[in-house]
């Protein structure tokens, strides 16, 4: 294969690092919709085996450097900023003017800006593009991407690949803006999930049928995503983690991490969200218990029920 052909194949390829609860669904939609090769990497070999068995067009690599050599567009979906920084350090030697690096992890905005600057110094373009929609959205390809970008023109360049995985791809502004939007969203999500859990607990303790109560809430002013799509009461929504023993989904550990980031961001601009602070305290408490740490964040309903 000639040099130009190799370059063209690299430009048409997409790589994804991180095949966890969210990353698997994203990789699945890339495999189904992308016109070029899809490469994946994860330290968990079982996760790699799962996606490659289900989708034969998904290819594997030995390490991060090989992923950067074979794909110009690399998407990362990782738990913590330390993982993101480590992966980007391994990708940087492969970055050139064709490189498009998209981080969909939820991390500190300052870290996103820092890695984007390093990528730009090598001639590539980096985006922070955290998501909303949970595992249901990742599997269905209906995620919302909140994108921080060097420019609106650069955003137009990355939007097509994100549309393989998302229904809404939103330009939020300069690098780091996507992370700001995501932290605000998740702070509100944590607050609303606690509120719905308390309402469902109170109503059922007072004798209301949970299905009926949820139906009333979802046709009234209390309606929100935590009540109508991800209701925390077991059995109300069969597809929600609450109906599956709170397994899968978005863990309490990750929600606690996101709320810590939100509180850190609030402190940096000299503000203190009262309900956000309370939500952060609740989820930190959940994570002190091994029984709750890895459960979906809607298990706050179970935690509230156990207290009473």
C-alpha positions, 0 to 999 in steps of 0.5 A: 500500500502506498504512502497516500493510501495509508494516510487515507486509510488512517484518516477514514479510521476511528479509534476508541479507548475505554470499553466500559458501560458507556464506551461499549455502546459508543463503539457499537454504534461506530461499528454499525455506522462508520464507513471506515475501520474501527479500532478499540483499546482497553486494559480489560481483555474481556471487554475487547473480546466482547466487542470484537466477537459481536462486531467482526469489523472492529479491530484491536491494537497492541497499545495506545501508540499503535492506535494513534498510528492507525487512526487519525480520529481517536475518542476516549471514554475514561473514568478519571483525568489521570487516565485521560492524561496517561492516554494522551501522553501515549498518543502525542508522539503519533499526533500530526495535522490529520489528528482529531482527538475527542475526549468524552470523559467527564474531567476538570475543564482545566485538564481538558484545556491543557491536553488540547494545548499539547495536541495543538502544539503537535498540529492536531485538534482536540475536543472535550465532548462529554456526554449525557444520556447514560448507558441507554443513550450510549447503546441506542446512539442517542447521546447528547455531546457537549463539545468544547472546541478550538473554534466553530469551524473545527467543531464542524469537522468533528460533528459527523463522527459524533453523530454516529453515537449521538442524537444531539451534538452541541457546540458549547464554546472554547476548549473546556466549555463542554466540561463546564456544561457537563458538570452543571448537568450532572450536578442537576442530575444528582439533585433531581435523582435524590428529589425523585427518590425522596418523593417516590419513597414518601408516596409509597410509604403513605400507601400510593402504588409506585406505578400510579405515583410515577405516572402522576409525577410524569404528567405533572410539574415534578416530571424530569428525566430521573422520574420518567426515563430512569425512575429509581423505584424498582419495577416502574421502568423495566429497562432502568437499572432500578429494575435490574438490582441497580446493576450497570448504568452510571455508578455512585462512584462516578456520580460522586466524582462528578459532583466533587468536580462541580464543587471544585469548579464552584469554589474556583468562581466563589460560589456555593450551590446549596443543593449541589453541595448537599447532593455531593455530600449524599453521594460521597456517603453512598461511596463509603459503603462497598454495597453501594459504591459500584451500584447505579446512582439511582440506588440512592432510593435504596439508600434512603429506604434503608435509612427509614 
